[in-house]
């Protein structure tokens, strides 16, 4: 079995080296720009594979229990290949955390896309629920880091998460001032959305046990999503600008 595993690692390692070497060689050709893009794409693909494997191992073992050897084995690569992309375990761990935040950041694009709080907040809740369904391991890694004091991500919280949150809070407060939301604390609303949507990722084992199911079907998850949306919209008393204008007539 070990020989087979080493053979698989060697084959994957050789493929990665071959892909990048081919792209590097091709860069000297006249069509350099598209070939540089190809090289960048190959690197991104290799990094994405390693990040997905690292996310799974960190979710299962935590930072202290995980090792780069475990992650390399999960990826089917020699450890040296992993260190080519990520020099240390901590660098890889922080990259996973940053990648999770970027996904959550994009989920809040609905706040920029619509001035209707029903659409914006509902869309945000749906996006966060979908991330909990599609990427539960990333949520678990984030939650574990926070539970253990966020020692390795204080800068991420202070320099990236807080400004991002403050911008959303400002939008919510503007809606409250316009009468589109009930008088609520905007930060509390955001914390409630995070707690509810991420519960479906972080505590999925509890949900499965209490529902007596191995896993929620896509239909059941969609049903749960719409119920969470309704509860959040009801809790913050959201109304659309059109409804407010109609009430004034």
C-alpha positions, 0 to 999 in steps of 0.5 A: 500500500505504501508503495502504491501511495508513493507511486501516486505521489510521485506521479502527481508531483511529476505532473505538477512539475511538468505542467509548470515547466512546460508553461515556463518554457513556453513563456519565451515564445512570441505568444508570451502573454497567454502562456503566462496566463496558462502558467498562472492558471496551473499554479492556481489549480495546484494551490486550490487542490492543496488548499482544499486538502489542507482545509479538510485536515485542519477541520478534522485535526485543528491547527495543532493536530494537523501536519504538513505531512498529513496534508501532503498525503491527503493531496497525494503529493510529496511534502516537498511539493507542498512546501514549494507552494506554502513554506510553513504549516501556519502560512497554509493555515492562514491562507485557508482562513483568508480564503474562507473570509473572501468567500463570505465577503463576496456573499455580502455583495448583495448589499451593494447590488440592491438598495432594497433591504428585503432583497439585500438581506435575503440574498445575503442569508441565501448566499451564506447558507449556500456556503455552509452547504457547499463549504462546511469544512472552511466554516469549521476551521474558522469557528475553531480558530475563533473558539481558541482565541483567534490567536493566528488571525487577529490581523485578519479580524482587525484589518479586513473583517472589521472594515467589511462589517462596518461598511455593512452596518452603515448600510443597515443603519441607513435603512433604519433611518429611512424606515425600511427596517425596524429600529435594530442594532445593525451589528447584532443583526449581522451576528445573528445572521452569522450564527444562524447560517454557520450553524448549518456548517459548524453543527451539521452533525447535531442537525443530522442527529436531531433530524434523524438523517444522514444528511440534509437533501438539497431540497431539505436544505433549500427549505431550511434556507427559505425559512431562515430568510423569512425569520431574519426578514421578520426579525428585522422588520424589513420592508421594500422601498416600494412598500414604504412609498405605497404606504405614504400615498 
